């Protein structure tokens, strides 16, 4: 076996793999004999078919398998032994000749593979001299008051009213199908509730002038804003049979109007928010809310800073890549994607690849490890969050965790998330962080800009 390499361009090699007859002949003959011994052929007892017959039927296929097996084993051993940090997969050389596997004339075979590899680089941007900005959201009294007002609505009571309809009221309707202005014989009937805020503009002004017991005519397709046919049939008409035909014209009777009565600010509200006796005064409630908001926005600010660190590291390390090879590899691996689409996303692909190389080096620098138990704990937290208050049956929880862990893609995603979180935590400890106080409005604008640029 001979392997030589030619540099096509920086970070782009052509590997020439020569598989000699002596490399594969023994394996080829062994596989032929096995095929002869185990194969079933019409007209021959098992194991008694002549070798010439077996060779004629399967020899070319077996020869190709023997040669390719030796070639692939040697190719990847060469890559491993020479510590080539390969990007993508080897591509068959564009000028590679078609190989004719001739069982009557065993020969030497040469394969040419083009590969791209990552460059060596010194990691920059993660020392105590590298400064990054942490945007600290300033929690003001207006935010605290807004949170209490939201809690008043959240823990308020719905009460029946008969004095008309206001914004935010919930309206219970009974509806029946009409035809030519009169109830349709055998027509469809239903009942459901809507919120006055969701009514379409064309009927809202009229309905807001009505009260409990009044009725109004409407087109079921235009009762609420943004509802499609599937939603209307399921939630308004409550139809299970897709073939049932129902008209558009209905009369609706306002059965009941419910209005939210906000909870009063006081101990009863605080008990609902934090548990009985935990918070007694509005000042204590605001202190608790402030701590919760700071924790929430500090996490978002940390994520925002990590995003900026990622972008900065990609820029500071300025890693060269074998772009021409990578473009060829992407087009080869995405046959169903147009060249225009691949080219449009190529810069983003290269930046993601640069970050992958940087992340790998960071993981080694900080000795970041992720164990099977770490992944299981991560998945468990996801399952518990999904089940919420229903997470009471431990056997069912374990069953769901085991099911998720059978999915290799989800396991890989969990691994990547845990690894990235630990890498960024280590980076955070290594760099210099400058804190800047900003308003919630400024912070939301920063998040918006970051999302638009992602």
Secondary structure, DSSP 8 states (H G I E B T S, - for coil): -EEEEEEEETTEEEEEEEE-HHHHHHHHHHHHHHHHHH---TTS-TT-S-HHHHHHHHHHHHHHHHHHHHHHHHHHHHHHHTT--EEEEEEE-TT-------TTS---EEEEEEEEE-------S-STT-EEEEEEE---HHHHHHHHHHHHHHT-EEEEE-S---TT-EEEEEEEEEETTEE-TT--EEEEEEEGGGB-HHHHHHHTT--TT-EEEEEGGGSBTT--HHHIIIIIS----TT----SEEEEEEEEEEEEE---SSHHHHHHHH-TTT--SHHHHHHHHHHHHHHHHHHHHHHHHHHHHHHHHHHHH-----HHHHHHHHHHH-TTS-HHHHHHTHHHHHHHHHHHHHHHHHHHHTT----HHHHHHHHHHHHHHHHGGGTT-HHHHHHHHHHHHT-HHHHHHHHHHHHHHHHHHHHHHHSEEEEEEE-HHHHHHHHHHHHHH-
